[in-house]
Every structure is written in C-alpha cells, then in structure tokens.
C-alpha cells in the first residue's frame, strides 16, 4: 500500500523541487555502527548475522518516514512497508539480486529469506527480474571483505532513482568496539542528513539490544 503525497501542503515541497532538478540528487553518508551484542547473540544461537543485520536495517528503514518516500513520475508517494532487494554472493564470487520480503517477526522474515537466497545461490547471472524493479524496497549489499570508510555506487545519471541504498562492510574492531561500516544513499529531495541519523540511531539500537529470537 502507498499514500500519495499532496505536494502543495508538503513541508518538503521546495526541497524536492530544488534537489529534484539536479542530475545527481543522491547524497551519501558512511559511518561505523557498534554491533557486538548482536554479533555475540547470533553466534550463541546459531543465527545468520547477515540476516539479523538485514532485518534490523529494514526495521530501521520502516521506522523512518522519509526513507519510505518514492518518486513515481511527477508524484511522490509514501509506502506503508519497505522490503529489500539485496545482492547475494555465490561460491564462484559472482552475485545475483534477491528480493527479500520484510516481516517484523524475525522467524517469519528468515523463513521467507532463506529459500529466496538459496535460489539465487543455485542460479547464475544477475537474476534481475521484474520483482527486482519494485519501488517499495531498499537496495542492500554486504561487502564483508572490506572495512570501508567510503563507498560509491554505479548509477545512471539520466535515470530517476529514489530508492535508498544501504551497504554494510567488514566486521572489525575500532577503539575497542566491534563495529560494522554502514553506507547510506538517499535522494536529497526526500531525505536529509537528519533522517539518515534517525535511521542509523534505530539501527544501532537494534544491533545493541538483540531481541529474543529463539
């Protein structure tokens, strides 16, 4: 479900018009998010850390109103629920795109995600299909080999894109804490740095207060 934003009364009307004219309106932030409680919990309970932080990412995105905005033609809509289109790696070091449905309940989320991921691992090529082109998603990628401090994405400057992107890097120690690099990309007409702060604050809370998943 989605709601049409009435732009005449929208507080971001001028922001949207200003940044929407730019050939590259996406802005990015990269930071390190503490995550040791979640990592230890996943190890102790045999839970995929990848699925856990993907789930927490979606919880945080869905909690941020501005990250649920999308541009469709000349209109702005707000989706009720955001899912993920994530990259999944294979043993041959290729990857494919994998749509993953969000559910607030981790067990249901995992039950949906695991077979979808296995299907991509067992296939070849990009697996880029109509489902991957949905707007009610984030584009998500894990880069577990690099503790990056900055990141860019390939993009077509002439193609209107308002889907936020989130990338997570290598788990590593920094200042005595176990942290994950997290890079975010969002359309500046729809979300500002404050809204990325809201997302990161909720993500950090989720990774440091792991729920009972068993």
C-alpha positions in Angstrom: 0.0 0.0 0.0 1.1 3.6 -0.6 -0.2 7.1 0.0 0.0 9.9 -2.5 1.8 13.0 -1.0 -0.1 16.2 -1.7 2.8 18.4 -2.6 1.0 21.7 -2.2 0.9 21.2 1.6 4.1 19.1 1.8 6.8 20.6 4.1 9.5 19.3 1.7 7.9 20.8 -1.5 10.7 23.3 -2.1 13.4 20.8 -1.1 12.0 18.3 -3.6 11.8 20.9 -6.4 15.4 22.1 -5.7 17.2 18.8 -5.4 14.9 17.1 -8.0 16.4 19.3 -10.7 19.9 18.0 -10.1 21.4 15.4 -12.3 22.8 13.5 -9.3 20.4 14.2 -6.3 21.6 11.2 -4.2 23.6 12.1 -1.1 25.7 9.6 1.0 27.0 9.1 4.5 29.3 6.4 5.8 29.8 5.6 9.5 30.8 2.8 11.8 27.9 1.2 13.8 28.7 -0.7 17.1 27.2 -4.2 16.9 28.9 -6.5 19.4 25.8 -7.6 21.4 24.0 -8.7 18.2 27.1 -10.5 16.8 27.6 -12.4 20.0 23.9 -13.2 20.3 23.9 -14.6 16.7 26.9 -16.7 17.4 25.5 -18.1 20.6 22.2 -19.0 18.9 23.3 -20.2 15.5 21.7 -17.3 13.7 22.9 -15.8 10.5 24.5 -12.4 11.4 23.8 -11.3 7.8 20.1 -12.0 8.1 20.0 -10.4 11.6 21.5 -7.1 10.5 19.5 -7.1 7.2 16.3 -7.5 9.4 17.4 -4.7 11.7 18.2 -2.5 8.7 14.7 -3.0 7.4 13.2 -2.3 10.9 15.1 1.0 11.0 14.2 2.0 7.4 10.5 1.3 8.1 10.7 3.4 11.3 11.9 6.4 9.3 9.0 8.1 7.4 11.3 9.8 4.9 13.0 6.6 3.8 9.6 5.3 2.7 9.1 8.1 0.2 9.5 7.3 -3.5 9.2 9.4 -6.7 6.9 7.9 -9.3 6.6 10.0 -12.4 6.0 13.6 -11.2 4.4 12.3 -8.0 5.7 11.5 -4.5 4.3 8.5 -2.7 4.9 7.0 0.8 4.9 3.2 1.1 3.5 1.6 4.2 6.1 -1.1 4.2 9.6 -1.4 2.7 11.3 -4.6 1.7 14.8 -5.4 0.4 16.4 -6.2 -2.9 19.8 -7.5 -1.8 22.9 -8.8 -3.5 23.7 -12.5 -2.6 27.2 -13.9 -3.3 28.0 -17.3 -4.7 30.9 -19.6 -4.1 32.3 -18.6 -7.5 32.4 -15.0 -6.3 29.6 -13.9 -8.7 26.4 -12.4 -7.2 22.7 -12.2 -8.0 19.9 -9.9 -7.0 17.5 -11.3 -4.4 14.2 -9.8 -3.4 13.5 -10.4 0.3 10.1 -9.7 1.9 10.2 -7.8 5.2 8.3 -9.1 8.2 8.7 -7.5 11.7 8.9 -11.1 13.1 12.4 -12.4 12.6 11.4 -16.0 12.4 8.9 -15.2 9.6 11.4 -13.0 7.9 14.1 -15.7 8.0 11.6 -18.3 6.7 11.0 -16.1 3.6 14.6 -15.0 3.1 16.5 -18.3 3.3 14.8 -20.1 0.3 15.0 -16.9 -1.8 18.7 -16.6 -1.1 19.3 -20.2 -1.8 17.5 -19.9 -5.2 19.9 -17.1 -6.2 23.0 -19.1 -5.0 21.9 -22.0 -7.1 21.3 -19.9 -10.2 23.7 -18.0 -12.4 23.8 -14.4 -13.7 22.3 -11.3 -12.1 18.8 -12.8 -11.6 17.4 -9.3 -12.3 13.7 -9.7 -12.9 10.5 -7.7 -12.6 10.4 -8.3 -8.8 13.8 -6.6 -8.5 12.4 -3.4 -10.1 9.9 -2.7 -7.3 10.0 0.7 -5.7 8.9 -0.4 -2.2 12.4 -1.7 -1.4 15.9 -0.6 -0.4 18.8 -1.7 -2.4 21.1 -3.6 0.0 24.6 -5.0 -0.3 27.0 -6.7 2.0 30.8 -6.2 1.4 32.2 -8.5 4.1 35.8 -8.3 2.9 36.4 -4.5 3.4 36.1 -2.3 6.4 35.3 0.6 4.1 35.2 4.3 5.1 33.6 5.5 1.9 31.6 4.0 -0.9 30.1 4.9 -4.3 27.6 3.0 -6.4 27.3 2.7 -10.2 24.4 4.8 -11.4 22.8 6.2 -14.5 22.6 10.0 -14.0 19.8 10.2 -16.5 17.6 7.7 -14.8 15.3 8.9 -12.0 16.2 6.8 -8.9 14.7 7.5 -5.5 15.3 4.1 -3.9 17.6 4.3 -0.9 20.7 2.2 -0.8 22.4 0.7 2.2 25.7 -1.2 2.2 27.4 -2.9 5.1 31.1 -3.8 5.3 33.5 -5.9 7.2 33.0 -6.5 10.9 36.1 -5.1 12.7 37.5 -3.7 15.9 37.7 0.1 16.3 38.6 1.8 19.6 37.9 -1.4 21.4 34.5 -1.9 19.9 33.2 -4.3 17.3 31.7 -2.2 14.5 30.2 -2.5 11.1 30.8 0.1 8.3 27.4 1.3 7.1 27.0 3.4 4.0 23.7 5.1 3.1 22.5 6.7 -0.1 19.3 8.7 -0.3 17.5 11.2 -2.6 18.1 14.7 -1.1 14.7 15.8 -2.2 13.1 13.2 0.1 15.5 12.8 3.0 18.2 14.9 4.7 21.2 14.0 6.9 18.9 14.2 9.9 16.7 11.4 8.6 19.8 9.3 8.0 20.7 10.0 11.6 17.3 8.7 12.6 17.8 5.5 10.6 21.3 5.0 12.0 20.2 5.6 15.6 17.5 3.0 15.2 19.8 0.5 13.6 22.4 1.0 16.3 19.8 0.4 18.9 18.7 -2.8 17.2 22.2 -4.1 17.0 22.9 -3.4 20.6 19.6 -4.7 22.0 19.2 -8.1 20.2 15.7 -9.4 20.7 14.9 -13.0 21.8 14.8 -14.8 18.5 14.5 -18.4 19.9 
